[in-house]
């Protein structure tokens, strides 16, 4: 991938994250306004309606908070997994050697030679 493509992907991800949290902040503002409405409507015939509105908005806010935090943790988990995969791709290749019968095997080093001497 070129630098421009990586930049564009990063910009889209940041925009999506900012949009998610902007919507969440509007949801929080609505919750606060419905609480204010509940307080203002106390001792009126509409107190029950204001209470129901506050409870409903509280449920929506809770659901939105859970979904936003799940999306945020998903993004972090994806970034961690990509980092692990990149590390695995760039891992140092194993050294190979020829065994006694001419077969290509992994180089075991001094530890492997000592173990072969004990077993053999």
Secondary structure, 3 states (H helix, E strand, C coil): CCHHHHHHHHHHHHHHHHHHHHHHHHHHHHHHHHHHHHHHCCCCCCHHHHHHHHHHHHHHHHHHHHHHHHHHHHHHHHHHHHHHHHHHHCCCCCCEEECCCCCEEECCHHHHHHHHHHHC
